[in-house]
Amino acid sequence: MPAKTGASHALSAFVSLIVGTMLSKYIWTYTPPLAEAGAVAGRHLSAVVGTPLSRDVTGGLVVVLLLSFVWGVLYHFARHGDGDGN
């Protein structure tokens, strides 16, 4: 059982990293205001963590974190249902 669960989490991390990087480049190219909002959120995240990071890295990190969160929510609902006992 742990191999199946671990593989799912490893796959989600890998896909989030790859897709997040590609999406970040797309966002910086075609929607600069949204990219700047991600960079601002990334700067706040960087301040909390205490590690100075570049604007591009923090914007990409925000995209990867959002993708990971969405993946986790979808995985939870797919695995455990909608919570009404079905």
C-alpha positions as CSV (number, residue, x, y, z in Angstrom):
1,M,0.0,0.0,0.0
2,P,2.7,2.6,0.8
3,A,4.2,2.1,-2.6
4,K,1.0,3.1,-4.3
5,T,0.4,6.1,-2.1
6,G,4.0,7.2,-2.3
7,A,4.0,6.9,-6.1
8,S,0.9,9.1,-6.3
9,H,2.6,11.8,-4.2
10,A,5.8,11.5,-6.1
11,L,4.0,11.8,-9.4
12,S,2.0,14.8,-8.2
13,A,5.2,16.6,-7.0
14,F,6.9,15.9,-10.4
15,V,3.9,17.0,-12.5
16,S,3.4,20.1,-10.4
17,L,7.0,21.0,-10.8
18,I,7.1,20.5,-14.6
19,V,3.7,22.0,-15.3
20,G,4.2,24.8,-12.8
21,T,7.5,25.9,-14.5
22,M,5.9,25.8,-17.9
23,L,2.8,27.7,-16.7
24,S,4.9,30.2,-14.9
25,K,6.8,31.1,-18.1
26,Y,3.5,31.3,-19.9
27,I,2.0,33.6,-17.3
28,W,5.1,35.9,-17.3
29,T,4.8,36.2,-21.1
30,Y,1.1,36.6,-21.6
31,T,-0.3,38.0,-18.3
32,P,2.2,40.2,-16.6
33,P,-0.2,41.6,-14.0
34,L,-1.0,38.0,-12.8
35,A,2.6,37.2,-12.8
36,E,3.4,40.2,-10.7
37,A,0.7,39.2,-8.2
38,G,2.4,35.8,-8.0
39,A,5.7,37.4,-7.5
40,V,4.3,39.6,-4.7
41,A,2.8,36.5,-3.0
42,G,6.2,34.8,-3.5
43,R,8.1,37.7,-1.9
44,H,5.8,37.3,1.2
45,L,6.4,33.6,1.2
46,S,10.2,34.2,0.8
47,A,10.1,36.6,3.8
48,V,8.3,34.0,5.9
49,V,10.8,31.2,4.9
50,G,13.7,33.6,5.3
51,T,15.4,32.8,2.0
52,P,15.9,35.6,-0.6
53,L,14.8,34.3,-4.0
54,S,14.5,36.0,-7.4
55,R,11.2,37.3,-8.8
56,D,10.9,34.5,-11.4
57,V,11.6,31.8,-8.8
58,T,9.1,33.1,-6.3
59,G,6.4,33.5,-9.0
60,G,7.0,29.9,-10.2
61,L,7.0,28.7,-6.7
62,V,3.5,30.2,-6.1
63,V,2.2,28.5,-9.2
64,V,3.7,25.1,-8.2
65,L,2.2,25.5,-4.7
66,L,-1.2,26.3,-6.1
67,L,-1.1,23.3,-8.5
68,S,0.0,21.0,-5.6
69,F,-2.9,22.3,-3.4
70,V,-5.4,21.7,-6.2
71,W,-4.0,18.2,-6.9
72,G,-4.3,17.4,-3.2
73,V,-7.9,18.5,-3.0
74,L,-8.9,16.6,-6.1
75,Y,-7.0,13.5,-4.9
76,H,-8.8,13.7,-1.5
77,F,-12.3,14.0,-3.2
78,A,-11.4,11.2,-5.7
79,R,-10.2,8.9,-2.9
80,H,-12.7,9.7,-0.1
81,G,-15.7,10.9,-2.0
82,D,-17.7,14.1,-1.4
83,G,-18.1,13.5,2.3
84,D,-21.7,12.4,2.4
85,G,-20.9,8.8,3.0
86,N,-21.0,7.7,-0.7
